[in-house]
Amino acid sequence: MAASPPRTLSLLLITPLDYCRSFNNREHNAVRYYAGRGDRVTLVGKRLNRTAGLRAALRDGLTSRTEEVTLDGATIRTIDPFLNFFGGIARRASANRASTDHPRPMAWLKGALIRLARPFSLLREVAATGAFVTAAWRPSARADVVVAFGPWAALPAWLLKRAGRVRHLVYVDRDYEAGLFTDTRQAVTAWLERALPGAADTFITIGPRLQGLRVAETGLTPLICETGVDFDRMAAARATSGASAEAFGIVYVGNVIEWSGVGKLLSALPHLPEHVSVRIVGDGLPGFTEHLRRRATELGVADRVSFTGPVPYAKVQFQLGGMALGFALSEPNAYRTYAYPLKVLEYFAAGLPVVATVGTEGGDIVARAEAGIVLPQDVAALSDAIAALAADPERYARMRQNALATAQAFSWTRSFDRERAAIVANMQAARRRP
């Protein structure tokens, strides 16, 4: 009789995310889940360097180092490879030029230099791939399972499996990552997303839209293990959220950037009743944030719009408190169409119905739950829909209850129980094969 997989697993997780500098991503919940079960967990992630200056770019581009800490019951190893300079230099320069009335000549020169350097961007991923393999090689015993988050983690994971350092490769397809890029990495990333699932022993994805795309691209059907939400974490928000005849607050949490749809929300605000207000929680591109501030003033609604700036994740729930509606009307670009946005589930857990974009996974979640409004990115449609909801307390109350019921059903434990069961079953099947 073939031996069965061990009751506890030795897991190696590889991710491009900086585990120590970000919060409440799928990786964090995976580490806590598996470590909490008694599995031995090592995560290798990539440092997020945030400084955009020339000196910092040279320092981060020409040096390589690895740091290790114990956190959440796991060994967390962070690589900072060669060419790991701030990844948003081009985006920031472009947005700042677009949102400045009189761009300076040096800004245009900087933008031109960045465009010339774009064809070499693929070298950054190559450098990171080598650093991932080196950092993951260090444990003396090979791991039972390597869990790779996305294509640029699956590539070093595949190399490690080929070298015999891991037994079972799990590809976690958490986003359409090719949509993140506009340079040479886009085509290569899209190719990896089509090629690497076939090399995986277990293929996981996060939602129906992404599953459908992968079936069409690869002929394989990944198992859906959705994004989860920590319902209890939002208890303080639930206690004070909701709508009233005196206040109807709309809250956006996330990256303050062009595709967020926040600009359209501000354009709709003058057409909404005076008791409707907007709260923008987070930061992004400084030039775009200033553009939004000016836009609110031009529209005469500056007194109804608040910008909190960056807020520690532990305090986000308090920014959701007192609000009535969560905003997730992002532009339906290639990346956002397939994303399974955690913010939608967290809005739900806070007792907030959500306005989301038609034709996206976020919009599908809201429509299936009957817990909000699903619209195209149109200012007139947005203002009409919000005004109608604010004037209909019974409809709003139904949406709020549906939002809470949906959030309670989507726990991280439920998702990872499903994932782990698939891994163990596939390991057993592999052991039975001659």
N, C-alpha and C positions, 0 to 999 in steps of 0.2 A: 504494500500500500504506500502511495506517495505521502511524504510528510506534508503536514498542513502549515500555513504561515504562522509565525509566532503570535502569541496573544498580544504582545506589545511589539511595536514596530520601531525601527531606527529610521528616522526620516531626515532627509536633506531637502530644505526648501531653497530655491533660487529665485530671486526677484530683482528687477531693476529699481525697485522702490527702496528708499532709505527708511528702514524700519524704525530707527531711533529718532528721526526728525519728522515723521508723519504719524498720523493717528487714525485708528479705527478703519483701516482698509481691510480687505479680505485677508491679507497676510497676517495682520495682528490677530484677527479672530481665529485663523487657522492655527497659529502658534499656541494660543491659549487653549483651544479645543484639544489639540493632539497632546500637548504637554499635560493638560488636565486629566487625560485618560491614562497617563503613565507612559506614553510613547517618548522615546528619546529624540529630541528635536534640535537640529542645527539649521539656522537660516543664514544664507549668504545674500546680502543686499548691496546696493551701490549707493555711495554717499551722494547726497544732493548738495551741490555747491551753489550758493545763492548770490554770490558777489559778482557783479557784472563788469567791473573795471578792468583795464588792460593789465595792471600788475597782478590782479587775482587770476585773470585768464592765463597768464604765463605761468604763475605758480601752480595752478591746478592742472594745466596742460602738460607740464614738464616733470611732474613728480608722481610717484605711485606709492601707496601705503595701504596697510590693512589694520583695522582695529577690531578688538573682540571684547564683548561684555556678556554677562549673564543677565537675562531679562525675561520676565514672564515664564520662567521655568525652562528657558531654552538658551542655547549658545547662539548669540547673535554676532556674526562676523560681517563687518562692513568694509568693502573694498573702495578705494579711491584711486582708480587707475590713471594711466597717462591719458591725456586729452579729455579729462573729465572737468572741463570748464563749465561755467554757467550755461545751461541749455537754452535759455530764453533771450539771449542777446539779440538775435535777429528779430524775434517777435517784438521785443520791447522797443528796439530802435524804429521798427516799422510803425508800431502803434503810436509812439511819441511823435513821429513826423506827421502822421495822419491827423493827430488831434491838436497840433500846434498851428496857430494862425500864420506864423512867419518862421518856418524852419530855418535853422542856422546852416551855413554852408558846410561846417564840419559834420553836422548830422547826416547830410546827404553823402559826404565822403565816407563816413563810417558805414553807412548802409551799402554803398557800392563795394567796399572791401568785404563786408559780410557776404554779399551775393557771390563774389569771386571765390570765397572759401567754401561755399556750400557743397561743391562736388566732392570735397574731401571729408564730408561729415560721416561717411560710412566708416572711416578709420576709427572714429570714436567707439563704434559698436564692436569693431574687431579687437581694439585694445581691451574693452570691457570683457569680451568673451574669454580672452586669455587669462585675465585676472580672476574671473569667476572659476575657471577650471583650476587654477593654481590654489585659490583659497579653499575650494571644496575638496582638494586632494589631501589636505592635511590630516584628517582623522585616519588612524592606523587601520581600523576595521571598515570594510565597505558597508554602505547603507543598504537597508532593505528597499527603500523607496526614495526616489527623487521627485519632488513636486516642483514643476517649472511653471512660473506665472508669465505667460505670454511667449512670443516667438524668440525674443532675444535672451530669455532665460532657458528656453527649451534647447537652443543650440548648444550651449555648454553642457546642459544636462545630457543631451544625446552623445556628446563627446565623452563624457564621464562613463556613460553606460557602455559605449564601444570599448573603452579602456578597462572595463570590468570593475569600476569603482562603485557602481550601484547595480541593483538587480532589476528594478521595476521603475519605468518612467511614466509619470503622470503629467500630461499636458493640461494646464488650466487655461482655457481660452476665455479670458475675462473681458476683452474688448476687441474691437476692430482696430488694432494698433497701427496698421498702415495709414489710417486716417489722421494720425497724429503728425505725420510728416508731409513736407512739400518738396523735399530735396531727393537726392539719390537713395536715401533710406526707404522712401515710400515703396518703390518697386521691389527692393530686396526684402523688406518686411512683409509685403503681400505674398511674395514667393515662399518665404519661410512659413507663413500662416497656412499656406496650402500644402507644403511638403512635410512639415514636421509632425502633424497629427498622425500620419501613417507610420511614423517611427515610435509612437507612444504605445504603451501597454494599456493605459487607461486614458480616455479622452473626455474631459469635462468642459462644459460651457455654462454660461450664466443666465441665458434667457432664450426664448423661442426665436426671436429674430436672428440672433447670432447662430443658433443651431441650424436654422434654415439656410443661412449663407454657407455654413461649413458643409452641409449635406450637398449643396449644389457645387461647391468648389472641390471637395475631396471624395465624395461618395460615401463618407463615413458619417455615422449619426452619433454625435457626442451626447453624453448624459447631461441633462440639465440639473445643476445644483445652484439654485438662485442665490443672489445676494441676500443676506439676512439683516436683521436690525435688533439692537438691544432695547427692547420695549421698556424695561424698567428704568433705563437711563433717562428716559424722557418724562418721568413722572412729574417733575416740577413744572415742565412746560404744559403738560396736560391740565394741571390744576388751574391754570389761568388763561389758557387759550380759548378762542371762540369769538363769535360775532355778537354785536349788540347794535341797537339803534343809534348809539352814540359813537361807536368805534368799530371800524372794519379795517384791520391792519393786514397788509400784504408783505410777506417777508421773502427775501432772496438770500440764500446762503451759498457761498461758493466763490469761484474765480470771477472777478469783475473784469470782464473781457468782452469784445465785440459780439461773439456768438452767444453770450449769455441771455440775450433778449431783454436785458434790463433797460436798454435805451427805448425800446418799444413800450415797456411798462410806464416809463416816465412820460412818453408822448400820449399815452392813454389817460393819464391821471387828471388833466384839466377837464376831461369829459365825464369824470366820475363825481359822485356826491362829495361834499366837503368832509364828511366823516371818514372817508377812505384815505388811508395813508400808506407809505411805503418805507420799509426798513431794509437796507442793503448791508449784509453781514459778510465781511471778508475783504480781501484786497486782490490785486492783480497787476495790471499795467497802470502805473501812476498817471500817465498822460490821459488814458481813457477815463480813469476815475475823475480827473479834473474836468474832462469834457462833460461827464454826466452832471457834475455840480453846476457847471455853467448852463447846461441844458435845462436843469430844474429851475434855475433863476430866470432864464429866458421865457419859460412856460408859465412863470408865476406860481409855481408849486413848491418852491424851496422850503417853505415852512411845513410842508407835508411829507418831506423826504428826509430821512436820516441815514448817515453813513457811519457805521460803527468802526470801520477799519478791521484789521485782523483781530480775531477773538480766539483765545485758547479753546481747544475742542471741548474741554470739560465744562466750559461756560456757554457753549452754543445753545444748550437747552434753555437757558435763561433769556436768550434773544428770541427764541420761538414763543416764549410765554407772552400772553397778551395779544398775540396775533390771531388772525382769522383764516388766512389763506397762504399756502406755500406756493412759491413761484418757481416753475421749472420749464418755462417756454423758451428753451434754447433753440438756436438755429439748427435745422435738421441737416447738418453736414455729415460727411462720411463717418466721422468718429461718433458723433452724438446719436446718430440714428440707431446704432446697435448697443449703445451703452445701457447698462442696467443701473440707473442712478440711485445710489444709496440715499441721496437727499430726499427722494420721493418717499421712501419708506420711513425715514426719520421725520419728515413732515407728518406722515400718517400717524406715527407713534406719538407725536406731540398733539394729536387731535386736530390736525389741519387738513382739510381738503386741499387739492393741488390743481393748479392750472398748468397743463403740459402741452407739448407739441404733437399734433397729429402726424402719423407716419414715423414715429420713433418708439423705441421700447418703453421709454418713460411714459409716453402717451398711452401705449397699450396697457401698461400697469394700471394707470388711472381709470381707463375705460373699463377694464375687466372688473375692477373693484367698485365701479360706480361711485367713485370718491373724489370727484372734482370735475374740471372742465378740460376738454381736449379741443385744441384750436390750431388753425394755421397761424403763422406769424404775421398777423394783420392787426393794426392798431384799432380800427373800427370794430372788428369782431371781438377783440380783447376787451375794449371798454364796454361794449354792449353786454357781453357775457358776465363780466364782474358786476356791473350795475344790476343786472337781473338777479344774480345770486345774492347780492347784498340786500335786495328788497324782498327776498323770499326766505324767511327764517325756517320754515318747515323743510324746504328742500335742503337748506344748508345743514340742518340738524341730521337729516338722513345721510348726507355725504360724510359728515363728521363721524357718525357711528360706523359707516362702512370703512372709513379710513382706519379707525381704531381696530376693528375686527381683522382687517387685512394685515396690519402691522403685527398683531398678536400671533398670526399664523406663520409669519416669515421670520422664524428665529434662526440664528446662526447654528445652533445645535442641530436643528432639523436638517439644515443644508449639509453640514459636515458629517452627520450620521450617514446620510445618503452617499456622500463621497467616499468615506472610509469603507463602507460596506462594498462599494463597487471595486475599490482597490483590493480588498481582501479576496473577493470572489474572483477577480481576474488573476490574482497571484495563485490561487488554488487551481484555476483552470490551466495556467501555464505549467504548474508542477505536474499535472496529470498528462500533459502532452508528452509523447515519446521523444 
